[in-house]
Amino acid sequence: MSQAQTYPQPSIKIENIVATVSIDQNIDLEEVERKLNNVEYRPERFPGLIFRLDEPRVTALIFKSGKMVVTGAKSTQELIRAVKKIFYILKKHGIVGNVKPRIQIQNIVASANLNVEVHLEKAAYLLENSMYEPEQFPGLIYRLDYPRVVLLLFSSGKMVVTGAKKEKEVKEAVEKVFQELKEKGCIREPDEDLSKEEELFEDEEL
């Protein structure tokens, strides 16, 4: 397989952004429950109140301290829009005053498709910080130092990226892994024959 061969570009989709939000004010959760719909509060089971937005479709766990965990956003812009809407609603009902929420992204989960097939055994042999135990899990686990993310890579070329703090880190990680796999001869298009290449790799191991 020639190194100069061109392949389709990977596709990437943000599946979920998890962020923490905090304000310098306590929140009366019982008041929130009384005044708002789409909330669930059972303090005997969980100390936080669950607040669901329909648009954008996110869920916020709100605590008395003024801290929140927001999940479900598909982009940073959508996350910011959701947080603004949450505080607009809380302020409208007199639950909070003029506050400036601080948003910090904790984890971005994304899916990607390299649009090629991957020789996982060869990749595990050649990539540092990777682990592949097909009898336990069908994917290869690959930890990158920069950007600091973890990738789950499957032979179909599909992957899951976790641990990113910024959307651009997802793109950087996918492109970096794709380039490494190309350089090490670990990929093929679905109609390409890798049988000879796999035989050579097996001979090298011997």
N, C-alpha and C positions, 0 to 999 in steps of 0.2 A: 504494500500500500504506500503510495507516494505521499510525502509530507506536504506536497504542494496541492493535494486534492482539496477541493472546496466542499463544505458541508452546509446544510441549512443552519440558520442561526437559532440559538435556543430561545424558547418562549418562557416567560416568567409571569406568575400571577400571585399577588399578595393575598393570602387566605385570612390572616388575622393579625391585628396589632394589639398588644397588651400594654397598657400604660397606667401609671399611677398619677393621680391628680391630688393636689393638696391646696388648702386655703387656710388663712389665719383666723379661723372662726369655727366654733363648734356648731354642729347641726342637730336640731331636735328631730330625731327620726320618727317619733310618735306623731309629731306635727306633719311631717312629710306624708306619713301613711294616711292621716286624716284628710289631707287636702288634695292629694294626687291620685290619679288612676295609674294603672300599669305598674304598681309597686307591690312588693311582697316583704313583709317584715314579721319575723318570728324570732324574737330575741331569746327565747328559751332554747332555740335550736342553733341559731347563728347570730352573732352580734351585729352583722351588717344588714342594711336594707337593700333589696334588689330593685333597681329602677330600670325599666326597659323602654327604650325609644323605638318607635316604628320607622322613623326616617331622620337620619340614617339609622340603620338597624344595628344598634349596639346595646350592650347591657352594662350598667354601672353598679358596682357594689359600694354603697355609701356607708361610712362609719361616723359615729358621733364626733370624733376628733376633727372632722372636716376632710379626712382623707378618703380617696376613692380609688377603685380599680376599674378601669374601663376596658372592655373587650369587644371584639366584633368588627372594628373598623377595617376597611380594606385599603386605606391609604392614609398618609399623614394629614392630608387636607380634610378627609372625612372625619378623622379623629378630632381635629381642632373644631370642626363644625359641630360635632356631637357634643363636645364639652361646652361650647358656647351656648348651645340649645339647652343643655341641662341646667346651666346656671341662669339662663334667661327665665326658665320655668320656675326655678327655686326663688329667684328674686321677685318674679311676678306675684307669687303667692306669699311674699313676706317672710320667707324662711331664711334667706341670707340677705346681707346688705351689699354694698358696693365692694366686691372682692375681686382679686386678680388671681385666678387659678394658675398654679404652676403644673405644667404637664411634663412628664418624663417617660419616654418610651422604654419599656423594659425588655420587650421581645417582639420580633417580627417573624411570623411563620409564613413561608411562601412555598409554592410548588413551582417546579420548572420542568421543562421537557427539552432535552438536548436534540431531539429529533434524529437520534442515531442510536444504535445498539452499543452496549458497553461490555467488554470482556472483563468481568468483575474479578476473576482470579488473577489475571495479569495485572489489573489495576491495583489490587491489594498487595501484590508482590513489589510493585514499583513505587507506590505512593507512600510516603512517610506519614505517620499518625493516622493510619487507616486500619480498620478491622473488618474482617469478612469471615463469618462463620455460618455458611448457608444451611447447616443442619439446625441452627437455632433461629436465624432470621435471614430472609432472602435478599436483604440489601447490604451494601457496603457502607460502613460508617466512616466518615472522613472528617477529621477536625482540622480546621485551618487556623493558623496563628494570626493571619491578617487577610481579610477582615476576620475577626474572632467569631466564627460561626461553626455549626456542626451540620454536615450534609448527610442525608440518607440517599444513597445512589443505587438504582436498580438496573438490571441488565437491559430493560426496555429503553433506557435513557431518561426515564422519569426520575425526579428527585424531590426531596423535601429539604428546605433550608430553615434552620432555627437559630436563634441567638443574636440575630442582627438587631442593631439599635437604630439604624437608618435604612431607608429604602435603597439608597445607592449601594449600601454594603451587600445587599442581596444580589444586585446586578454584578458587582465586582466579584463576588464569590463564584457565581455561576460561570461567568466568563473565564475566571482564573482556572477553575476545574476543567472546563471544556478545553482550554488551551493545553493544559497539562496532559489530559487524556489523548489529545491529538498528537502531541509531541512524542508521547510514549507508545503510540500505536495501539491504543486500547479501545478504539471505536471503529464502527463501520456503519454504513447505511444499511437498512434492513434487507436490501437485495444483494448485498455484497458478500462474497464468500470469505470467511475468516478461517476456514478449516486448516489451510496450510500455515497460516500465522500462528494458530493455536498449537499445532504440532511443533513448530519451531520453539515456541515458548516452553512447551513441556520438555523438549530436548534440553533447553538451557537449564531447566530446574534439575534435570538428571545430571 
